[in-house]
Amino acid sequence: PYIITFISIQMGILLEVEVLREIVRRPIAVAIGFVCQYGIMPLLAFALTKIFRYPPLYGFALFVVGCCPGGAASNQLTVIFD
């Protein structure tokens, strides 16, 4: 956990101020990503669970995976390997 915390802090330190300003000026891309990650993905996972009639445990697992962001590991590897 200490290494992951260090890498996450380093990712924040490596952000450029101009990139942050552009996000604040035009937040539409961030809003689209937020809606897709926390709206569409969980609803799609739930719909797949109902369509394919998964058992409750498998359906719950698919729903949890649909709710969880999946890009953290790739971001950390990007920082490690520059």
N, C-alpha and C positions, 0 to 999 in steps of 0.2 A: 504493500500500500504506500510505502514511502516513496518508492520510485515513481509510481503512477501519479502521486501528488506532485512530485517535483516536475515531472514532464508536463502535467497540466498547467502548473504555474508558469513554466517556461513557454508554453504555447501562448499564454496570455501576454507575457512580456514581449514576445516576438511580433505582436500585432502592430501594424503601422497606424499612426494617427489619421492619415489621409483615408485609409480604408474605413475606419470607424466613422469619420465625418461623412463619407459617401453613403454609408448604411443609414445614418441618421437623416440625411437629406432625402434619400429615396429608399424607404423601408419596404417597398412592395415585394422584393425578392425574399426578404426575411419573413414577411407575413405569409407568402405563398408556401414557403418551407414549413412554417409553423402549422398552418392549416393541414397540409398534407401529412406531416409527421404525427400530429396529435388528433386529427379529425378523420381523415380518409383512411389511413392505415388501420386504426383500430376497428372502424366500421367495416372495412373490407375483410379483416380477419374474422370478425363476428359473422359476417355474411357467409364466408366460406365454411365456417363451422356449421351453420344452419343448412346450407345447401348440400353439403356432403354428409350431414348427419353424423358428425363425430361424436364419440362418447364424451361425457362432460369433462373428464380430466384432460383429454386431448384437445377439446375445444377451448378449455381454459388456457392450456399451454400455448395454443396458437394465438389466442387473444393477447396474452402477455407479450409474446414475441412481436405482435403487431403494435403494441403500445411502447415498446422500448426502442429508443434511438440506437442505431447500429453503427455509427461512424466513429465512435471514440477510439477504438483500437487503431483504425487506419490513420486517424489524425496523429496519434501518439507515435506511430511508426514513421510518419512523415517528418515529425520533429527530430526523432532520433537519427534518421538517416539523411537529414537535410534535403 
